[in-house]
Amino acid sequence: MILSVLTCGAGMYIGLYFNLLALLPLSALGAGAYLLAAWSSGQNLFDSVWNLLLTIIVIQAGYMVGLTARDPYRQILERIGSIQSHRHL
């Protein structure tokens, strides 16, 4: 459960600041690292693949949330920046 929340947060961060070309290599590297760690610890291959698929789905869902939140997030940052700049005048 905690891994899913962290993965979704990572996907949201990638969606806010990076494009699709950043998500693909990170997913591939993460999948390779996860399968290697599961294999070295003696975990069942079927369970490893199921957990891996769930993790990839969650990171892509977080990425989509990050993409849809780009404009509102940018507007919030601009409002905060404009409020601070008016106070200094």
SVG drawing of the C-alpha trace seen along z (x, -y; Angstrom):
<svg xmlns="http://www.w3.org/2000/svg" viewBox="-6 -50 26 69">
<polyline fill="none" stroke="black" stroke-width="0.4" points="0.0,0.0 2.7,-2.4 4.6,-1.5 1.5,-2.4 1.2,-5.8 4.9,-6.6 4.7,-5.3 1.6,-7.5 3.4,-10.5 6.5,-9.8 4.2,-9.6 2.5,-12.9 6.0,-14.6 7.1,-13.2 3.8,-14.4 4.2,-17.9 7.8,-18.5 8.7,-16.1 7.3,-14.7 6.4,-11.2 9.9,-10.5 11.0,-10.6 8.3,-8.2 9.2,-5.4 12.9,-4.9 12.1,-5.3 9.4,-2.6 11.8,-0.3 14.6,-0.8 12.3,-0.4 10.8,2.8 14.3,4.2 15.4,3.3 12.2,4.7 12.5,8.0 16.1,8.4 15.5,7.7 12.5,10.1 14.5,12.8 17.5,12.5 15.3,12.7 13.7,15.9 10.2,14.4 7.7,16.3 7.8,15.0 4.0,14.8 3.8,12.6 6.6,10.4 5.1,9.8 1.7,9.1 3.2,6.5 5.2,5.0 2.2,4.5 0.3,3.0 3.2,0.6 3.4,-0.4 -0.3,-1.1 -0.2,-3.2 2.8,-5.3 1.0,-5.9 -2.2,-6.9 -0.1,-9.4 1.5,-10.7 -1.9,-11.4 -3.0,-13.2 0.3,-15.2 -0.4,-16.1 -3.9,-17.3 -2.7,-19.3 0.0,-21.2 -2.1,-24.3 -3.7,-24.7 -0.4,-24.2 1.3,-26.8 -1.6,-29.2 -1.2,-28.7 2.6,-29.3 2.0,-32.5 -0.5,-33.8 1.9,-33.1 4.7,-34.8 2.6,-37.9 1.4,-38.3 4.9,-38.2 6.1,-40.6 3.4,-43.2 4.3,-43.1 7.9,-44.2 6.7,-47.3"/>
</svg>
